[in-house]
Amino acid sequence: MANQPPLSPKDVALAFVDAINRHDVGRLCTLMTEGHRFIDSLGAEVRGREPMRRAWLGYFHMVPDFTIRIDHVLCDAQVVALFGLSRGTFTPDGTLSERNRWSMPSAWRAIVAGELVAEWQVYADNEPVRIIIANQNSGGGAS
């Protein structure tokens, strides 16, 4: 069997998106460097593969239908910029309520080291999601 050519940084970033869309935390972790760094849209950071495993599991529990749609990809050496849309439904109790559904333009930056994602940064205005969560926490939850 012939050796497979190495994945390009773009292919690695798109495989990461595919794992996110399938909610495949195991695959996400195999695509991360041990010292992986995640930066959310507010600048908060999580470092390390195992802390990110727990973070993704928690996020997929909170937003069980989360998906990313990629419309454009730009690549400059090991840096990949992706542009598109993220969407999902926040649920505190497992019930998917239309009122808790959100969709927003988003961008992501991946720094790829070899065939692994060393850094994943999200750029999005998450204010609509924060409002949904605040409404749930103040008793304005789903009926």
N, C-alpha and C positions, 0 to 999 in steps of 0.2 A: 504494500500500500504506500503510495507516494505521500510525502510530507505535505501538509496543507500550508499554503502561504500564510504568513502572519496577518491577523486582522488589522485593518487600517484604524486609526483613531476614530474616524467617522463610524465604521462598523461596530467598534466597541461601544461608542456612545449610543448607537441605535439598538444594540443588544441590551444595554442597560434600560433604555426606554421600554423595550419589549418585555423585559422582566418586571418592570414596574406595572405595565398594563396587564400582565398576567398575575400580578400579586405574588410572584415567585421569589420569596425572600431568600431562599437557598441560592437561587441563581444570582440574585443581586449580590449576595455576599461573595460568590465565587468570582464576580466581576470587579470587586473592590480590592484595593491594596489593603494590607494589614492596617496601615495608618490612614486609611481613607478619611477625608474631611468633607462633611456636608455643611453647607451654609444656606440657611433659609432666607426668605425674602426680607426679614427684619435684621439680618446679619448674625443671628444666633448660630452657633457652630456645635456640631457633634463630631467627635474624632474617634476613629477606630471602627473596625469591622463589627465587632460584637456589640458595642453600643448602638451602631446603626441597624443591626439585626433587630434589636429590641424596638428601636424607633420606627422602623418600617412595619413591624408587626402591630404596634400600637396605632400607627396611622391608618393602616388598612382595616383595622377594627373600627376606628372612628369614622372612616370614609370608605365603606366597603365596595363602592362602585367607582373609585378613583381611576381616572384614565388621563393619559396625555396624548394629544394629537400633534404630530410634528408636521409643519408646513414647509419649513425652510431649514437647511443645514449649511453652515459655513465652517470651514476647517482651515486652521493655520498651524501647521506642524502638529503639535500634541494638544492643541486647544481646539475644542469643538463647540460652536455656538448653535443652539437649536431654538427655533421660534415656532410657536403654535398656540395651543389652547390646552388648559387643564380644566377638568370638571369632575364633579362628584356630588355626593350627598352626605352631609354631616348627620350622624346618628348617635345619640347618647345611649340608645337602648336597642339598637339593631333594626328599628323600623325606618324604612326609607320613605320619608315624607317629601312631597313635591316642594313644600315651603322651605325645606332645608337644602334644596338643590342649588348648586352654583356652577358657574362656568366663567372663565376669565382668560384673556390673552396672557400668555406666559412666555418666558424665555429661560433657557438653562445654559450653563457653561460647564463643560466637562474638561478636566485636565487628565489626559490619558498617559499612563506610564506603561510602556510595553503593550500588553493587551488587557490592562486593568484600569479602572477609573480611580485616580488618586484624589480627585476633588469633583464634587457635584454642587453647583450653586444654582439656586432658584431665584428668578426675578419675576415678581408678580405683585399686583396690588391685592393683597388678601383682606382688605377691609370688609368686603361683603361676607367672607367666611367668619371673620371676627364678630360681625354683627349677628349672624346666625347663631354662633356659639353663645354670645352674650344673651340673646333672647331666650335660648334654652336654659341658661343658668339662672335667669331672672324669673322663671316661671312662665315665659311666653312660648313654651314648647309645643310640639306637634300634638294635634288632637287625636 
